């Protein structure tokens, strides 16, 4: 009987440790209802005009705040990202949700850029590629 008790305590401890690790992992990744961290503007950026032009030309980025590739793409713009036409594909900042507008647009992965000519580019896109697709000038 004592051995059964020790086995039960051991199994319960194991699941408690695993559960704690999963919770901490989700918390550190910003998953589970956490809200996205906005990119804070620190004044004009050399990419402001590029970002504004992309929006004027109809380019749009779809992404999710839990996506590391989206975060990297946003960081390449820095504070100029505020001018990019961006669609968050999670609902109310909840991981695992999928906004209807992204479903309707046929978005299957993040980040995804859509262009006015109907072209779609999945994954991070360089400024050169964005310029080529839209005719927007690259910053000097």
Buried (B, 14 or more C-beta within 10 A) or exposed (E): EEEEEEEEEEEEEEEEEEEEEEEEEBEEEBBBEBEBEEBEEEEEBEBBBBBBBBBEBEBBBBBBBBBEBBBEBBEEBBBBBBBBBBBBBBEEBBBEEEBEEBEEBEBEEBBBBBBEEEEEBBEBBEBEEBBEBBEBEBEE
